[in-house]
Amino acid sequence: MSQARAVLRETMRATAWEPLATALRPRRPESTLTVLQASDDTPVIIERRLI
């Protein structure tokens, strides 16, 4: 049960940053933005641009 609870907690923590990713999404279609969850609950924001 505790393993399932840990998986659920990780899933909820990962989806908590989705609104942040949406709000920070670049206006340019050639850019993509990815928000990752670090181990210390700090969001890591990665922007990729096609050149």
CHARMM-style PDB file with segment names, atoms N, HN, CA, C and O in Angstrom:
ATOM      1  N   MET     1       0.831  -1.204   0.000  1.00  0.00      PROA
ATOM      2  CA  MET     1       0.000   0.000   0.000  1.00  0.00      PROA
ATOM      3  C   MET     1       0.866   1.255   0.000  1.00  0.00      PROA
ATOM      4  O   MET     1       0.564   2.225  -0.696  1.00  0.00      PROA
ATOM      5  N   SER     2       1.939   1.233   0.781  1.00  0.00      PROA
ATOM      6  HN  SER     2       2.185   0.445   1.346  1.00  0.00      PROA
ATOM      7  CA  SER     2       2.784   2.425   0.858  1.00  0.00      PROA
ATOM      8  C   SER     2       3.475   2.686  -0.467  1.00  0.00      PROA
ATOM      9  O   SER     2       3.730   3.841  -0.807  1.00  0.00      PROA
ATOM     10  N   GLN     3       3.786   1.631  -1.232  1.00  0.00      PROA
ATOM     11  HN  GLN     3       3.579   0.693  -0.956  1.00  0.00      PROA
ATOM     12  CA  GLN     3       4.413   1.840  -2.534  1.00  0.00      PROA
ATOM     13  C   GLN     3       3.432   2.502  -3.493  1.00  0.00      PROA
ATOM     14  O   GLN     3       3.812   3.403  -4.241  1.00  0.00      PROA
ATOM     15  N   ALA     4       2.181   2.069  -3.479  1.00  0.00      PROA
ATOM     16  HN  ALA     4       1.873   1.337  -2.872  1.00  0.00      PROA
ATOM     17  CA  ALA     4       1.166   2.687  -4.319  1.00  0.00      PROA
ATOM     18  C   ALA     4       0.950   4.143  -3.916  1.00  0.00      PROA
ATOM     19  O   ALA     4       0.753   5.008  -4.770  1.00  0.00      PROA
ATOM     20  N   ARG     5       0.988   4.405  -2.623  1.00  0.00      PROA
ATOM     21  HN  ARG     5       1.147   3.703  -1.929  1.00  0.00      PROA
ATOM     22  CA  ARG     5       0.824   5.773  -2.131  1.00  0.00      PROA
ATOM     23  C   ARG     5       1.995   6.643  -2.591  1.00  0.00      PROA
ATOM     24  O   ARG     5       1.801   7.804  -2.951  1.00  0.00      PROA
ATOM     25  N   ALA     6       3.213   6.085  -2.580  1.00  0.00      PROA
ATOM     26  HN  ALA     6       3.371   5.141  -2.288  1.00  0.00      PROA
ATOM     27  CA  ALA     6       4.387   6.829  -3.025  1.00  0.00      PROA
ATOM     28  C   ALA     6       4.296   7.144  -4.514  1.00  0.00      PROA
ATOM     29  O   ALA     6       4.657   8.241  -4.942  1.00  0.00      PROA
ATOM     30  N   VAL     7       3.818   6.190  -5.299  1.00  0.00      PROA
ATOM     31  HN  VAL     7       3.525   5.299  -4.952  1.00  0.00      PROA
ATOM     32  CA  VAL     7       3.653   6.419  -6.740  1.00  0.00      PROA
ATOM     33  C   VAL     7       2.608   7.499  -6.981  1.00  0.00      PROA
ATOM     34  O   VAL     7       2.794   8.375  -7.826  1.00  0.00      PROA
ATOM     35  N   LEU     8       1.511   7.434  -6.240  1.00  0.00      PROA
ATOM     36  HN  LEU     8       1.359   6.722  -5.554  1.00  0.00      PROA
ATOM     37  CA  LEU     8       0.465   8.449  -6.373  1.00  0.00      PROA
ATOM     38  C   LEU     8       0.998   9.826  -5.989  1.00  0.00      PROA
ATOM     39  O   LEU     8       0.696  10.816  -6.656  1.00  0.00      PROA
ATOM     40  N   ARG     9       1.781   9.895  -4.927  1.00  0.00      PROA
ATOM     41  HN  ARG     9       2.025   9.091  -4.385  1.00  0.00      PROA
ATOM     42  CA  ARG     9       2.352  11.164  -4.487  1.00  0.00      PROA
ATOM     43  C   ARG     9       3.280  11.729  -5.563  1.00  0.00      PROA
ATOM     44  O   ARG     9       3.238  12.925  -5.854  1.00  0.00      PROA
ATOM     45  N   GLU    10       4.120  10.870  -6.157  1.00  0.00      PROA
ATOM     46  HN  GLU    10       4.154   9.899  -5.921  1.00  0.00      PROA
ATOM     47  CA  GLU    10       5.025  11.320  -7.216  1.00  0.00      PROA
ATOM     48  C   GLU    10       4.237  11.815  -8.429  1.00  0.00      PROA
ATOM     49  O   GLU    10       4.610  12.806  -9.056  1.00  0.00      PROA
ATOM     50  N   THR    11       3.149  11.122  -8.756  1.00  0.00      PROA
ATOM     51  HN  THR    11       2.846  10.316  -8.247  1.00  0.00      PROA
ATOM     52  CA  THR    11       2.329  11.534  -9.897  1.00  0.00      PROA
ATOM     53  C   THR    11       1.680  12.881  -9.624  1.00  0.00      PROA
ATOM     54  O   THR    11       1.651  13.746 -10.500  1.00  0.00      PROA
ATOM     55  N   MET    12       1.162  13.065  -8.422  1.00  0.00      PROA
ATOM     56  HN  MET    12       1.185  12.363  -7.710  1.00  0.00      PROA
ATOM     57  CA  MET    12       0.524  14.336  -8.076  1.00  0.00      PROA
ATOM     58  C   MET    12       1.553  15.461  -8.074  1.00  0.00      PROA
ATOM     59  O   MET    12       1.255  16.576  -8.501  1.00  0.00      PROA
ATOM     60  N   ARG    13       2.757  15.177  -7.598  1.00  0.00      PROA
ATOM     61  HN  ARG    13       2.999  14.271  -7.251  1.00  0.00      PROA
ATOM     62  CA  ARG    13       3.799  16.188  -7.564  1.00  0.00      PROA
ATOM     63  C   ARG    13       4.217  16.567  -8.985  1.00  0.00      PROA
ATOM     64  O   ARG    13       4.465  17.738  -9.271  1.00  0.00      PROA
ATOM     65  N   ALA    14       4.294  15.580  -9.871  1.00  0.00      PROA
ATOM     66  HN  ALA    14       4.093  14.628  -9.639  1.00  0.00      PROA
ATOM     67  CA  ALA    14       4.683  15.862 -11.253  1.00  0.00      PROA
ATOM     68  C   ALA    14       3.626  16.687 -11.970  1.00  0.00      PROA
ATOM     69  O   ALA    14       3.955  17.601 -12.726  1.00  0.00      PROA
ATOM     70  N   THR    15       2.337  16.365 -11.732  1.00  0.00      PROA
ATOM     71  HN  THR    15       2.070  15.622 -11.118  1.00  0.00      PROA
ATOM     72  CA  THR    15       1.278  17.089 -12.428  1.00  0.00      PROA
ATOM     73  C   THR    15       1.041  18.465 -11.821  1.00  0.00      PROA
ATOM     74  O   THR    15       0.392  19.308 -12.439  1.00  0.00      PROA
ATOM     75  N   ALA    16       1.557  18.701 -10.627  1.00  0.00      PROA
ATOM     76  HN  ALA    16       2.085  18.016 -10.125  1.00  0.00      PROA
ATOM     77  CA  ALA    16       1.375  20.014 -10.007  1.00  0.00      PROA
ATOM     78  C   ALA    16       2.093  21.110 -10.794  1.00  0.00      PROA
ATOM     79  O   ALA    16       1.709  22.277 -10.718  1.00  0.00      PROA
ATOM     80  N   TRP    17       3.118  20.749 -11.538  1.00  0.00      PROA
ATOM     81  HN  TRP    17       3.430  19.801 -11.599  1.00  0.00      PROA
ATOM     82  CA  TRP    17       3.876  21.749 -12.298  1.00  0.00      PROA
ATOM     83  C   TRP    17       3.302  21.976 -13.699  1.00  0.00      PROA
ATOM     84  O   TRP    17       3.778  22.847 -14.426  1.00  0.00      PROA
ATOM     85  N   GLU    18       2.295  21.205 -14.078  1.00  0.00      PROA
ATOM     86  HN  GLU    18       1.909  20.497 -13.487  1.00  0.00      PROA
ATOM     87  CA  GLU    18       1.705  21.388 -15.404  1.00  0.00      PROA
ATOM     88  C   GLU    18       1.158  22.797 -15.632  1.00  0.00      PROA
ATOM     89  O   GLU    18       1.394  23.356 -16.703  1.00  0.00      PROA
ATOM     90  N   PRO    19       0.430  23.410 -14.668  1.00  0.00      PROA
ATOM     91  CA  PRO    19      -0.013  24.786 -14.886  1.00  0.00      PROA
ATOM     92  C   PRO    19       1.159  25.749 -15.068  1.00  0.00      PROA
ATOM     93  O   PRO    19       1.066  26.710 -15.831  1.00  0.00      PROA
ATOM     94  N   LEU    20       2.253  25.488 -14.368  1.00  0.00      PROA
ATOM     95  HN  LEU    20       2.328  24.707 -13.748  1.00  0.00      PROA
ATOM     96  CA  LEU    20       3.438  26.330 -14.523  1.00  0.00      PROA
ATOM     97  C   LEU    20       3.991  26.204 -15.935  1.00  0.00      PROA
ATOM     98  O   LEU    20       4.368  27.202 -16.550  1.00  0.00      PROA
ATOM     99  N   ALA    21       4.039  24.991 -16.442  1.00  0.00      PROA
ATOM    100  HN  ALA    21       3.733  24.181 -15.942  1.00  0.00      PROA
ATOM    101  CA  ALA    21       4.529  24.773 -17.806  1.00  0.00      PROA
ATOM    102  C   ALA    21       3.628  25.466 -18.817  1.00  0.00      PROA
ATOM    103  O   ALA    21       4.108  26.034 -19.798  1.00  0.00      PROA
ATOM    104  N   THR    22       2.328  25.419 -18.579  1.00  0.00      PROA
ATOM    105  HN  THR    22       1.938  24.957 -17.782  1.00  0.00      PROA
ATOM    106  CA  THR    22       1.385  26.067 -19.486  1.00  0.00      PROA
ATOM    107  C   THR    22       1.530  27.584 -19.434  1.00  0.00      PROA
ATOM    108  O   THR    22       1.483  28.248 -20.469  1.00  0.00      PROA
ATOM    109  N   ALA    23       1.703  28.132 -18.240  1.00  0.00      PROA
ATOM    110  HN  ALA    23       1.741  27.592 -17.399  1.00  0.00      PROA
ATOM    111  CA  ALA    23       1.813  29.581 -18.087  1.00  0.00      PROA
ATOM    112  C   ALA    23       3.109  30.110 -18.688  1.00  0.00      PROA
ATOM    113  O   ALA    23       3.144  31.227 -19.205  1.00  0.00      PROA
ATOM    114  N   LEU    24       4.161  29.325 -18.623  1.00  0.00      PROA
ATOM    115  HN  LEU    24       4.133  28.418 -18.203  1.00  0.00      PROA
ATOM    116  CA  LEU    24       5.461  29.777 -19.112  1.00  0.00      PROA
ATOM    117  C   LEU    24       5.745  29.349 -20.544  1.00  0.00      PROA
ATOM    118  O   LEU    24       6.831  29.595 -21.069  1.00  0.00      PROA
ATOM    119  N   ARG    25       4.781  28.718 -21.164  1.00  0.00      PROA
ATOM    120  HN  ARG    25       3.899  28.518 -20.738  1.00  0.00      PROA
ATOM    121  CA  ARG    25       4.992  28.215 -22.522  1.00  0.00      PROA
ATOM    122  C   ARG    25       5.349  29.364 -23.464  1.00  0.00      PROA
ATOM    123  O   ARG    25       4.664  30.387 -23.484  1.00  0.00      PROA
ATOM    124  N   PRO    26       6.406  29.200 -24.234  1.00  0.00      PROA
ATOM    125  CA  PRO    26       6.807  30.271 -25.146  1.00  0.00      PROA
ATOM    126  C   PRO    26       5.742  30.532 -26.206  1.00  0.00      PROA
ATOM    127  O   PRO    26       5.013  29.628 -26.612  1.00  0.00      PROA
ATOM    128  N   ARG    27       5.670  31.763 -26.636  1.00  0.00      PROA
ATOM    129  HN  ARG    27       6.263  32.498 -26.306  1.00  0.00      PROA
ATOM    130  CA  ARG    27       4.706  32.124 -27.675  1.00  0.00      PROA
ATOM    131  C   ARG    27       5.161  31.659 -29.052  1.00  0.00      PROA
ATOM    132  O   ARG    27       4.345  31.492 -29.958  1.00  0.00      PROA
ATOM    133  N   ARG    28       6.452  31.452 -29.207  1.00  0.00      PROA
ATOM    134  HN  ARG    28       7.115  31.588 -28.471  1.00  0.00      PROA
ATOM    135  CA  ARG    28       6.973  31.025 -30.505  1.00  0.00      PROA
ATOM    136  C   ARG    28       6.775  29.527 -30.674  1.00  0.00      PROA
ATOM    137  O   ARG    28       7.140  28.759 -29.784  1.00  0.00      PROA
ATOM    138  N   PRO    29       6.207  29.094 -31.788  1.00  0.00      PROA
ATOM    139  CA  PRO    29       5.946  27.655 -31.964  1.00  0.00      PROA
ATOM    140  C   PRO    29       7.224  26.836 -32.118  1.00  0.00      PROA
ATOM    141  O   PRO    29       7.190  25.618 -31.945  1.00  0.00      PROA
ATOM    142  N   GLU    30       8.347  27.471 -32.437  1.00  0.00      PROA
ATOM    143  HN  GLU    30       8.375  28.460 -32.577  1.00  0.00      PROA
ATOM    144  CA  GLU    30       9.583  26.708 -32.615  1.00  0.00      PROA
ATOM    145  C   GLU    30      10.252  26.393 -31.283  1.00  0.00      PROA
ATOM    146  O   GLU    30      11.250  25.673 -31.248  1.00  0.00      PROA
ATOM    147  N   SER    31       9.715  26.923 -30.187  1.00  0.00      PROA
ATOM    148  HN  SER    31       8.905  27.508 -30.216  1.00  0.00      PROA
ATOM    149  CA  SER    31      10.272  26.649 -28.869  1.00  0.00      PROA
ATOM    150  C   SER    31       9.372  25.673 -28.116  1.00  0.00      PROA
ATOM    151  O   SER    31       8.147  25.720 -28.218  1.00  0.00      PROA
ATOM    152  N   THR    32      10.004  24.805 -27.373  1.00  0.00      PROA
ATOM    153  HN  THR    32      11.000  24.767 -27.291  1.00  0.00      PROA
ATOM    154  CA  THR    32       9.248  23.925 -26.480  1.00  0.00      PROA
ATOM    155  C   THR    32       9.777  24.124 -25.070  1.00  0.00      PROA
ATOM    156  O   THR    32      10.959  24.395 -24.864  1.00  0.00      PROA
ATOM    157  N   LEU    33       8.890  23.985 -24.116  1.00  0.00      PROA
ATOM    158  HN  LEU    33       7.929  23.764 -24.284  1.00  0.00      PROA
ATOM    159  CA  LEU    33       9.254  24.182 -22.719  1.00  0.00      PROA
ATOM    160  C   LEU    33       8.918  22.917 -21.946  1.00  0.00      PROA
ATOM    161  O   LEU    33       7.822  22.371 -22.077  1.00  0.00      PROA
ATOM    162  N   THR    34       9.859  22.460 -21.145  1.00  0.00      PROA
ATOM    163  HN  THR    34      10.749  22.904 -21.038  1.00  0.00      PROA
ATOM    164  CA  THR    34       9.665  21.275 -20.330  1.00  0.00      PROA
ATOM    165  C   THR    34       9.952  21.634 -18.883  1.00  0.00      PROA
ATOM    166  O   THR    34      10.971  22.254 -18.578  1.00  0.00      PROA
ATOM    167  N   VAL    35       9.058  21.247 -18.002  1.00  0.00      PROA
ATOM    168  HN  VAL    35       8.230  20.744 -18.250  1.00  0.00      PROA
ATOM    169  CA  VAL    35       9.275  21.466 -16.575  1.00  0.00      PROA
ATOM    170  C   VAL    35       9.486  20.111 -15.921  1.00  0.00      PROA
ATOM    171  O   VAL    35       8.613  19.244 -15.963  1.00  0.00      PROA
ATOM    172  N   LEU    36      10.648  19.943 -15.322  1.00  0.00      PROA
ATOM    173  HN  LEU    36      11.357  20.648 -15.288  1.00  0.00      PROA
ATOM    174  CA  LEU    36      10.980  18.697 -14.641  1.00  0.00      PROA
ATOM    175  C   LEU    36      10.915  18.904 -13.143  1.00  0.00      PROA
ATOM    176  O   LEU    36      11.044  20.026 -12.654  1.00  0.00      PROA
ATOM    177  N   GLN    37      10.715  17.821 -12.422  1.00  0.00      PROA
ATOM    178  HN  GLN    37      10.610  16.909 -12.819  1.00  0.00      PROA
ATOM    179  CA  GLN    37      10.645  17.888 -10.967  1.00  0.00      PROA
ATOM    180  C   GLN    37      11.964  17.397 -10.389  1.00  0.00      PROA
ATOM    181  O   GLN    37      12.333  16.237 -10.573  1.00  0.00      PROA
ATOM    182  N   ALA    38      12.671  18.270  -9.694  1.00  0.00      PROA
ATOM    183  HN  ALA    38      12.372  19.212  -9.544  1.00  0.00      PROA
ATOM    184  CA  ALA    38      13.916  17.877  -9.043  1.00  0.00      PROA
ATOM    185  C   ALA    38      13.609  17.153  -7.740  1.00  0.00      PROA
ATOM    186  O   ALA    38      12.472  17.161  -7.267  1.00  0.00      PROA
ATOM    187  N   SER    39      14.617  16.535  -7.173  1.00  0.00      PROA
ATOM    188  HN  SER    39      15.540  16.529  -7.558  1.00  0.00      PROA
ATOM    189  CA  SER    39      14.395  15.746  -5.961  1.00  0.00      PROA
ATOM    190  C   SER    39      14.046  16.614  -4.749  1.00  0.00      PROA
ATOM    191  O   SER    39      13.450  16.125  -3.789  1.00  0.00      PROA
ATOM    192  N   ASP    40      14.409  17.881  -4.787  1.00  0.00      PROA
ATOM    193  HN  ASP    40      14.893  18.279  -5.566  1.00  0.00      PROA
ATOM    194  CA  ASP    40      14.128  18.764  -3.644  1.00  0.00      PROA
ATOM    195  C   ASP    40      12.918  19.659  -3.894  1.00  0.00      PROA
ATOM    196  O   ASP    40      12.821  20.745  -3.321  1.00  0.00      PROA
ATOM    197  N   ASP    41      11.987  19.207  -4.754  1.00  0.00      PROA
ATOM    198  HN  ASP    41      12.065  18.325  -5.220  1.00  0.00      PROA
ATOM    199  CA  ASP    41      10.741  19.924  -5.065  1.00  0.00      PROA
ATOM    200  C   ASP    41      10.970  21.249  -5.779  1.00  0.00      PROA
ATOM    201  O   ASP    41      10.111  22.129  -5.740  1.00  0.00      PROA
ATOM    202  N   THR    42      12.099  21.397  -6.419  1.00  0.00      PROA
ATOM    203  HN  THR    42      12.798  20.682  -6.451  1.00  0.00      PROA
ATOM    204  CA  THR    42      12.376  22.611  -7.194  1.00  0.00      PROA
ATOM    205  C   THR    42      12.084  22.327  -8.664  1.00  0.00      PROA
ATOM    206  O   THR    42      12.589  21.343  -9.206  1.00  0.00      PROA
ATOM    207  N   PRO    43      11.282  23.163  -9.321  1.00  0.00      PROA
ATOM    208  CA  PRO    43      11.039  22.924 -10.746  1.00  0.00      PROA
ATOM    209  C   PRO    43      12.279  23.267 -11.577  1.00  0.00      PROA
ATOM    210  O   PRO    43      12.933  24.286 -11.352  1.00  0.00      PROA
ATOM    211  N   VAL    44      12.581  22.413 -12.524  1.00  0.00      PROA
ATOM    212  HN  VAL    44      12.050  21.585 -12.707  1.00  0.00      PROA
ATOM    213  CA  VAL    44      13.677  22.645 -13.457  1.00  0.00      PROA
ATOM    214  C   VAL    44      13.040  22.916 -14.811  1.00  0.00      PROA
ATOM    215  O   VAL    44      12.358  22.051 -15.361  1.00  0.00      PROA
ATOM    216  N   ILE    45      13.256  24.105 -15.349  1.00  0.00      PROA
ATOM    217  HN  ILE    45      13.809  24.807 -14.902  1.00  0.00      PROA
ATOM    218  CA  ILE    45      12.601  24.522 -16.578  1.00  0.00      PROA
ATOM    219  C   ILE    45      13.610  24.452 -17.719  1.00  0.00      PROA
ATOM    220  O   ILE    45      14.684  25.051 -17.649  1.00  0.00      PROA
ATOM    221  N   ILE    46      13.260  23.723 -18.757  1.00  0.00      PROA
ATOM    222  HN  ILE    46      12.388  23.237 -18.814  1.00  0.00      PROA
ATOM    223  CA  ILE    46      14.132  23.550 -19.910  1.00  0.00      PROA
ATOM    224  C   ILE    46      13.411  24.093 -21.136  1.00  0.00      PROA
ATOM    225  O   ILE    46      12.280  23.699 -21.422  1.00  0.00      PROA
ATOM    226  N   GLU    47      14.058  24.992 -21.853  1.00  0.00      PROA
ATOM    227  HN  GLU    47      14.976  25.312 -21.620  1.00  0.00      PROA
ATOM    228  CA  GLU    47      13.490  25.513 -23.088  1.00  0.00      PROA
ATOM    229  C   GLU    47      14.348  25.044 -24.240  1.00  0.00      PROA
ATOM    230  O   GLU    47      15.573  25.158 -24.201  1.00  0.00      PROA
ATOM    231  N   ARG    48      13.705  24.517 -25.266  1.00  0.00      PROA
ATOM    232  HN  ARG    48      12.710  24.424 -25.298  1.00  0.00      PROA
ATOM    233  CA  ARG    48      14.412  24.068 -26.462  1.00  0.00      PROA
ATOM    234  C   ARG    48      13.958  24.923 -27.632  1.00  0.00      PROA
ATOM    235  O   ARG    48      12.767  25.179 -27.807  1.00  0.00      PROA
ATOM    236  N   ARG    49      14.913  25.355 -28.420  1.00  0.00      PROA
ATOM    237  HN  ARG    49      15.881  25.147 -28.278  1.00  0.00      PROA
ATOM    238  CA  ARG    49      14.586  26.137 -29.608  1.00  0.00      PROA
ATOM    239  C   ARG    49      15.162  25.463 -30.839  1.00  0.00      PROA
ATOM    240  O   ARG    49      16.304  25.001 -30.835  1.00  0.00      PROA
ATOM    241  N   LEU    50      14.371  25.412 -31.877  1.00  0.00      PROA
ATOM    242  HN  LEU    50      13.444  25.787 -31.881  1.00  0.00      PROA
ATOM    243  CA  LEU    50      14.869  24.911 -33.150  1.00  0.00      PROA
ATOM    244  C   LEU    50      15.565  26.064 -33.865  1.00  0.00      PROA
ATOM    245  O   LEU    50      14.994  27.141 -34.032  1.00  0.00      PROA
ATOM    246  N   ILE    51      16.780  25.829 -34.274  1.00  0.00      PROA
ATOM    247  HN  ILE    51      17.244  24.953 -34.138  1.00  0.00      PROA
ATOM    248  CA  ILE    51      17.558  26.897 -34.936  1.00  0.00      PROA
ATOM    249  C   ILE    51      17.723  26.553 -36.403  1.00  0.00      PROA
ATOM    250  OT1 ILE    51      18.343  27.311 -37.149  1.00  0.00      PROA
TER     251      ILE     51
END
